[in-house]
Amino acid sequence: MFPLILLVAFVGHLLFSFMFARRLLRTAPHWSRGKVIAVSALPLPLIVWGLCAWAAVRVAVASPVQCVIDDCGMTLMAATYSALSALVLYLLGCGAAALARRPKSAAPKADAE
């Protein structure tokens, strides 16, 4: 069941990055293509990085009594693995967003005088 959830999150992130890039290209034409790609791939990795930072802060302020049988070490390892996985997810989201094309604008009509 867990791999299915990961697959749905992965595919959902790629689709979201693509659709968000299309939306940004339409609504913010003054943005560069690189900025649109970078911003559209960020939402899910930012959430994951925030959770990893929260876990690292909890471990940093934990008392020695709370860190029995290397719980804190395993938590830090999981946070590090998750942060690196989110980096890969961000890069793949950038690739999906790069597939989005700027919609063609209508050619300006010449004034008939």
C-alpha positions in Angstrom: 0.0 0.0 0.0 2.8 2.4 0.9 4.5 2.1 -2.6 1.2 2.9 -4.2 0.9 6.1 -2.1 4.4 7.1 -3.1 3.7 6.5 -6.7 0.5 8.6 -6.6 2.4 11.4 -4.8 5.2 11.2 -7.3 2.9 11.3 -10.4 0.8 13.9 -8.8 3.8 16.1 -8.2 4.9 15.8 -11.8 1.4 16.7 -13.1 1.1 19.6 -10.6 4.5 21.0 -11.7 3.5 20.8 -15.3 0.1 22.4 -14.8 1.4 25.1 -12.5 4.1 26.0 -15.0 1.5 26.3 -17.7 -0.6 28.5 -15.4 2.4 30.7 -14.5 3.5 31.0 -18.2 0.0 32.3 -19.0 -0.5 34.6 -16.0 3.0 35.9 -15.5 4.4 36.5 -19.0 7.1 38.9 -17.7 8.7 36.0 -15.7 11.7 34.2 -17.3 11.3 30.6 -18.2 13.8 29.5 -15.6 12.0 31.3 -12.8 8.7 29.7 -13.8 10.3 26.2 -13.9 12.0 26.7 -10.5 8.9 28.1 -8.8 6.4 25.5 -10.2 8.5 22.5 -9.0 8.9 23.8 -5.4 5.6 23.3 -3.4 5.9 19.6 -2.5 9.7 19.6 -1.9 9.3 22.6 0.4 6.7 20.7 2.5 9.1 17.8 2.7 12.1 20.0 3.6 10.0 21.7 6.2 9.1 18.4 7.8 12.7 17.3 7.7 13.8 20.6 9.4 11.2 20.1 12.0 12.4 16.6 12.8 16.0 17.8 13.0 15.1 20.6 15.4 13.2 18.1 17.6 16.2 15.8 17.7 18.5 18.8 18.5 16.4 19.8 21.5 15.7 16.3 22.7 17.0 15.3 26.1 19.3 12.2 26.4 16.4 10.4 28.1 14.3 10.8 24.9 17.1 9.5 22.7 17.1 5.9 23.8 18.4 3.1 21.6 19.6 5.5 18.9 16.1 6.9 18.2 17.6 10.3 17.5 20.2 8.9 15.1 17.5 7.0 13.1 15.3 10.1 13.0 18.2 12.2 11.6 19.0 9.6 9.0 15.4 9.4 7.9 15.3 13.2 7.7 18.5 13.3 5.6 17.2 10.6 3.3 13.9 12.3 2.9 15.5 15.7 2.2 17.7 14.1 -0.5 14.6 12.4 -1.9 12.9 15.7 -2.0 15.8 17.2 -3.9 15.5 14.5 -6.6 11.7 15.1 -6.6 12.4 18.8 -7.2 14.7 18.1 -10.1 12.2 15.8 -11.7 9.5 18.4 -11.1 11.8 20.9 -12.9 12.0 18.5 -15.8 8.2 18.1 -15.9 7.7 21.9 -15.7 10.3 22.4 -18.5 7.9 20.5 -20.9 5.3 23.2 -20.5 5.3 25.7 -23.4 4.3 29.3 -23.4 0.9 29.7 -25.1 1.2 31.4 -28.5 -0.2 34.9 -28.3 -2.4 36.2 -31.1 -0.5 38.3 -33.5 -1.4 42.0 -33.1 -3.8 43.1 -35.8 -2.7 45.8 -38.1 -4.8 49.0 -38.0 -6.6 49.5 -41.3 -6.5 53.1 -42.1 
